[in-house]
Amino acid sequence: MARLEQIGFLGFDVFGTVVDWRNGVARAAAPFLQQHGVNVDPLDFADQWRGLYQPSMQRVRAGERPYVTLDVLNRESLETVLARHEVDFGSISDAELAELNKAWERLDPWPDSVAGLTRLKRRFSIGTLSNGHIAGMLNLAKFGGLPWDVIVGAEIAGTYKPMPQAYLKSAKAVGLAPHCVAMVAAHNADLTAARANGFKTVFVRRPAEHGPGQTSDLTAEQDWDGIVDSLTEAADALDC
Amino acid sequence: MARLEQIGFLGFDVFGTVVDWRNGVARAAAPFLQQHGVNVDPLDFADQWRGLYQPSMQRVRAGERPYVTLDVLNRESLETVLARHEVDFGSISDAELAELNKAWERLDPWPDSVAGLTRLKRRFSIGTLSNGHIAGMLNLAKFGGLPWDVIVGAEIAGTYKPMPQAYLKSAKAVGLAPHCVAMVAAHNADLTAARANGFKTVFVRRPAEHGPGQTSDLTAEQDWDGIVDSLTEAADALDC
């Protein structure tokens, strides 16, 4: 990865790249769904909830509503999904919904994440460059032992990826020019936007993010500056 | 420290509380002063530079200028101090001034800081709640091995302590009510403001911050929720 020699900061996408949101959300949702008689497979429920992720951010990106943090959007999306399953909201307390929404802060890292980040941190500053909010990223790090140096991304920028300011304000916050920052992500679209804003790029293949039937982001769609199958492989490639 | 049982986040003042700015700045300034024939003791120079810290922030607090990051203020203060010593700015490059300004990102932790923070981090989320900016706090952490979970404080809030929003927006960013956050500082004034905004408070005695002749903040001036002589003592008191 010779093109990454000048990098000072590695900014990580988190949901899907560093942590396994699908199984974690399903694990948290299962008892809730059972208790309230919602007849849906917990993994399908996780997919449906996540399916509203991009549309919910799109309204902010389009300027149709002011920036709100991801936990606000996730909570709205949760209620939307539950409504589609015709749940009886009268039987569900606000505290239960808030608790279920915390599922996004209690997701297991992929098996290589903590080891890879710990090694990468020796040579680089590392941090989240996620659409997650600061408190969510902090709680997720404490839950899974993710050794971030700093949390930047959407809340710092006041907008969501792939808007340019999400990348540019994050680079500015860590005190570096865009070409001295690498975006690390399992999603080609994220890297496309990062590169368009001058960032270096590392693609991490996560073929199980969406379960066994995944069809998206199975391969690198451009000649990213790094292409790896795990964060430990990234550490190997970067001599960490 | 029974009053700290409900705390989820410890927010730390950094300059003086966690790191020794005086000796670090003097160390960085010494060769610069010698090279440019500035006839001042490096420790005195550090004191003079730091002496402009509060006045420089006061213009932002008073609304006389928009929020700018601390490295901008430090750079202006550096030039002010040098001008008082009648240096020849024509002989000094911008790069030299920028490099000297980085002294604030290369300060040694007090001997107990890394060990204390590492222990406190096991039980609490820990982060900077400093007037320093994100990049400066990040670089300082990498330099000294400070194991922060998150960086909040002035840049997150867009204003400087002791303005209420510096505390309140930092608590909000980490997702907690003020009474679930403790401010840890070597300065009574910082704790007074934190308490006024609902925070819990821990005073760390740092009698050498200003050198052997220090006269301020030698003792706790209120019944802070914790009063300790080091961060390892704080860890002891909090069963970490």
Contacts between the chains, C-beta under 8 A, distances in Angstrom:
chain1	res1	chain2	res2	distance
A	125	B	138	5.8
A	125	B	139	7.9
A	125	B	142	5.9
A	127	B	138	7.8
A	133	B	175	8.0
A	134	B	150	6.5
A	134	B	152	7.3
A	134	B	156	7.7
A	134	B	173	4.6
A	134	B	174	6.6
A	134	B	175	7.7
A	135	B	173	6.5
A	135	B	174	5.3
A	135	B	175	2.8
A	135	B	176	7.7
A	136	B	175	7.5
A	137	B	150	7.8
A	138	B	125	5.8
A	138	B	127	7.8
A	138	B	149	5.8
A	138	B	150	4.9
A	138	B	174	5.9
A	138	B	175	7.3
A	139	B	125	7.9
A	139	B	175	7.0
A	141	B	149	6.2
A	142	B	125	5.9
A	142	B	149	6.7
A	148	B	149	7.4
A	148	B	150	7.8
A	149	B	138	5.8
A	149	B	141	6.2
A	149	B	142	6.7
A	149	B	148	7.4
A	150	B	134	6.5
A	150	B	137	7.8
A	150	B	138	4.9
A	150	B	148	7.8
A	150	B	150	7.5
A	150	B	151	5.3
A	151	B	150	5.3
A	151	B	151	7.2
A	152	B	134	7.3
A	155	B	173	7.2
A	156	B	134	7.7
A	156	B	156	7.8
A	173	B	134	4.6
A	173	B	135	6.5
A	173	B	155	7.2
A	174	B	134	6.6
A	174	B	135	5.3
A	174	B	138	5.9
A	175	B	133	8.0
A	175	B	134	7.7
A	175	B	135	2.8
A	175	B	136	7.5
A	175	B	138	7.3
A	175	B	139	7.0
A	176	B	135	7.7
